């Protein structure tokens, strides 16, 4: 067995001693070695589009990029992430921009800049049966797109972007409506979510109750719950205390999931997040 240089030189032991920490038995690193083996010897290669408005900043989506590495390795797949600026996507060039991608992730964010490109991207993924994962604002864009083009609610939007929209399918949470400043007022931290049995998401997690981390102020508007469900975009994850919709999916689609929370925050080398693992698996197929 080839030992890492830092173990040959006992660098790890030296660090522990400097911090007056106990030097226990030599670490096995079995899981780490297995991760590296899969990472360096992929059996598949795919192209995934990461659609966002901060793609020019290398670390803006660092957690998502790392989650692709984790989930790619466990699937023995090289995930080539193509960062595409949502401001550059429009209805005329969307096919050119997204053509040939095996999967599409619409990233989280705030504000109106680049929102149209994200909505157009969600439409393209839905209509072309391309595996789609929408995170936070990415989920909300998928909801807006579905409302406009499937429910035919012309001008449907989030009140974050258009406060006067006739169809506010994404709206400010009730407890946030009296808050003026955004600082420190968002729905932050871990919240429970109950997942519908027999849904794709239930199959992915393998359980009916999860806790995931949030960072947002706007949510799916439950006034439209039945309309979405009847037309094929199913709310399958609900917060049991507030009844807020946390997960949507389209069962008729190859793989189409939107989540209000941030799965990328809890993905690790040893435990890649199941949503990312399943998404990459769908992209391979």
C-alpha positions in Angstrom: 0.0 0.0 0.0 1.3 3.4 -1.0 1.3 5.8 1.9 0.6 9.5 1.4 3.7 11.7 1.9 2.2 13.4 4.9 1.8 10.1 6.7 5.3 8.9 5.8 6.6 12.1 7.4 4.2 11.9 10.3 2.9 15.4 9.5 -0.5 14.5 10.9 1.0 13.4 14.2 3.1 16.6 14.4 0.0 18.8 13.9 -1.9 17.0 16.7 1.1 17.3 19.0 1.4 21.0 18.3 -2.3 21.5 19.4 -1.8 19.2 22.4 -4.3 16.8 21.0 -4.1 13.0 21.6 -2.4 10.9 19.0 -4.6 7.9 18.5 -4.2 4.9 16.2 -3.2 5.5 12.6 -6.3 6.4 10.5 -7.5 3.9 8.0 -8.8 6.3 5.3 -10.7 3.5 3.6 -13.6 5.7 2.6 -11.3 8.5 1.4 -9.3 6.0 -0.7 -12.5 4.6 -2.2 -13.6 8.1 -3.1 -10.3 8.9 -4.9 -10.4 5.6 -6.8 -13.9 6.4 -8.1 -13.0 10.0 -8.8 -9.9 9.2 -10.8 -11.3 6.2 -12.7 -14.7 7.3 -14.0 -16.7 5.0 -16.3 -19.0 7.8 -17.6 -18.7 11.4 -18.6 -21.5 14.0 -18.7 -22.1 17.7 -19.3 -24.2 19.5 -16.7 -25.3 23.1 -17.1 -25.1 25.3 -14.0 -27.3 28.3 -14.8 -26.9 31.3 -12.5 -26.1 35.0 -12.5 -22.9 34.9 -10.5 -21.0 32.4 -12.7 -18.2 34.9 -13.3 -17.3 34.6 -9.5 -15.4 31.3 -9.1 -16.6 30.5 -5.6 -20.2 31.8 -5.9 -21.5 28.2 -6.3 -18.7 26.4 -4.6 -21.0 24.2 -2.5 -22.8 23.1 -5.7 -19.6 22.4 -7.5 -18.3 20.3 -4.7 -21.6 18.4 -4.5 -21.2 17.5 -8.2 -17.7 16.1 -7.4 -19.1 14.0 -4.5 -22.1 12.7 -6.5 -20.1 12.2 -9.6 -17.5 10.0 -7.8 -20.1 7.7 -6.2 -21.7 7.3 -9.7 -18.2 6.7 -11.2 -18.8 9.6 -13.4 -16.8 12.6 -14.6 -19.2 15.6 -14.2 -18.2 18.4 -16.5 -19.9 21.5 -15.2 -20.6 24.3 -17.7 -21.4 27.6 -16.0 -23.8 29.6 -18.1 -24.8 33.1 -17.3 -28.6 33.4 -17.0 -28.5 36.9 -18.3 -27.2 35.6 -21.6 -30.1 33.2 -22.2 -33.2 34.3 -24.1 -35.9 32.5 -26.1 -34.0 32.9 -29.4 -30.7 31.4 -28.2 -31.7 29.0 -25.5 -31.3 25.9 -27.8 -27.8 27.1 -28.8 -26.8 27.8 -25.2 -28.1 24.5 -23.6 -27.9 22.1 -26.5 -26.2 18.8 -25.7 -26.4 19.1 -21.9 -27.1 15.9 -20.0 -28.6 17.8 -17.1 -29.5 21.3 -16.0 -29.3 22.9 -12.5 -30.8 26.3 -12.0 -29.0 27.9 -9.1 -30.2 29.9 -6.1 -30.0 33.7 -5.8 -31.9 36.9 -5.1 -33.3 39.7 -7.2 -34.5 40.2 -10.7 -31.2 40.2 -12.7 -31.0 37.1 -14.9 -34.4 35.8 -13.8 -35.9 35.6 -17.3 -33.0 33.4 -18.4 -33.7 31.0 -15.5 -37.4 30.8 -16.3 -36.6 30.1 -20.0 -34.1 27.5 -19.0 -36.7 25.7 -16.8 -39.1 25.6 -19.8 -36.4 24.2 -22.0 -35.6 21.4 -19.6 -39.2 20.6 -19.0 -40.2 20.5 -22.7 -37.0 18.6 -23.8 -37.2 16.0 -21.0 -33.7 17.0 -19.7 -33.0 16.1 -16.0 -33.6 19.3 -14.0 -32.7 20.3 -10.5 -33.9 23.7 -9.2 -32.6 25.0 -5.9 -34.3 27.8 -3.9 -34.9 30.5 -6.6 -34.3 27.8 -9.2 -37.4 25.9 -7.9 -39.3 29.2 -7.9 -38.4 29.8 -11.5 -39.7 26.4 -12.4 -43.0 27.1 -10.7 -43.3 30.5 -12.5 -42.6 28.8 -15.8 -45.1 26.1 -15.3 -47.8 28.6 -14.2 -47.3 30.6 -17.4 -47.0 27.9 -19.9 -49.0 25.0 -18.5 -51.6 26.7 -16.3 -51.8 29.6 -18.8 -51.6 32.2 -16.0 -50.2 35.0 -18.2 -47.7 37.2 -16.3 -47.5 34.8 -13.3 -44.5 35.7 -11.2 -42.9 36.0 -7.8 -43.8 39.0 -5.8 -40.1 39.5 -5.1 -39.7 40.4 -8.8 -43.1 41.8 -9.6 -45.1 42.9 -6.6 -48.1 43.7 -8.7 -48.3 40.4 -10.6 -51.9 39.2 -11.1 -50.8 35.7 -10.3 -48.4 35.6 -7.4 -47.5 31.9 -7.6 -44.4 32.7 -5.4 -45.2 35.1 -2.6 -43.6 36.5 0.6 -44.1 34.2 3.6 -46.9 35.5 5.8 -44.6 36.1 8.8 -42.3 38.2 6.6 -44.9 40.6 5.4 -44.5 43.0 8.3 -40.7 43.0 8.0 -39.1 45.8 6.1 -35.3 45.0 6.2 -33.9 41.8 4.8 -31.0 41.5 7.1 -31.3 38.6 9.5 -35.0 38.2 8.8 -35.0 35.2 6.3 -36.1 31.7 7.0 -32.7 30.3 8.0 -31.5 27.0 9.3 -32.9 23.4 9.4 -36.6 22.7 9.0 -38.6 19.5 8.8 -40.1 18.4 5.6 -42.6 15.5 5.1 -42.3 13.7 1.8 -45.2 12.1 0.0 -44.9 8.3 -0.3 -44.5 6.9 -3.8 -42.9 10.1 -5.1 -39.5 10.3 -6.8 -38.1 12.3 -3.9 -39.3 9.7 -1.4 -37.5 7.0 -3.4 -34.4 9.2 -3.4 -34.3 9.8 0.3 -35.7 6.5 1.4 -37.8 8.1 4.1 -40.8 10.3 4.7 -39.3 13.0 7.0 -36.1 15.0 6.4 -34.5 18.1 7.8 -32.8 20.5 5.3 -31.2 23.9 5.5 -33.0 27.0 4.2 -32.2 30.6 3.3 -35.1 32.5 1.8 -38.1 34.8 2.3 -40.4 33.8 -0.5 -42.3 30.6 -0.9 -44.8 28.7 -3.1 -48.2 30.2 -2.8 -50.6 27.6 -1.5 -53.6 29.3 -3.2 -52.4 27.6 -6.4 -51.6 24.2 -4.8 -54.6 22.3 -6.4 -54.0 23.9 -9.9 -50.4 22.8 -10.0 -51.2 19.3 -8.7 -54.0 18.7 -11.2 -51.8 19.8 -14.1 -48.8 17.6 -13.3 -46.4 19.6 -11.1 -46.8 17.9 -7.8 -45.9 19.4 -4.4 -44.4 16.3 -2.7 -42.6 17.9 0.2 -44.4 19.9 2.9 -43.3 21.5 6.1 -45.5 20.0 8.8 -45.7 23.1 11.0 -46.3 25.8 8.4 -47.7 23.8 5.5 -45.2 25.4 3.2 -44.3 23.6 0.0 -40.6 22.6 0.1 -40.3 20.2 -2.9 -42.0 20.0 -6.3 -41.6 17.4 -9.0 -43.1 16.4 -12.4 -43.7 12.7 -12.4 -44.2 12.6 -16.2 -40.8 14.0 -16.7 -37.5 11.9 -16.8 -36.2 13.7 -13.7 -37.6 17.1 -12.7 -37.2 18.2 -9.0 -37.3 21.6 -7.4 -36.4 22.2 -3.8 -36.8 25.3 -1.7 -33.9 24.3 0.6 -30.2 24.0 -0.1 -29.1 20.3 -0.4 -25.6 21.4 -1.4 -24.9 22.6 2.1 -24.9 19.1 3.6 -23.1 17.1 0.9 -19.8 15.6 1.7 -17.2 13.2 0.3 -18.3 10.4 2.5 -22.0 11.2 2.3 -22.9 12.8 -1.0 -26.4 14.3 -0.9 -28.9 11.8 -2.3 -30.6 14.4 -4.5 -27.4 15.2 -6.3 -26.5 11.4 -6.5 -29.9 10.7 -8.1 -29.7 13.7 -10.4 -26.3 12.6 -11.8 -27.5 9.1 -12.2 -30.5 10.4 -14.3 -28.0 12.5 -16.4 -25.9 9.4 -17.1 -29.0 7.5 -18.3 
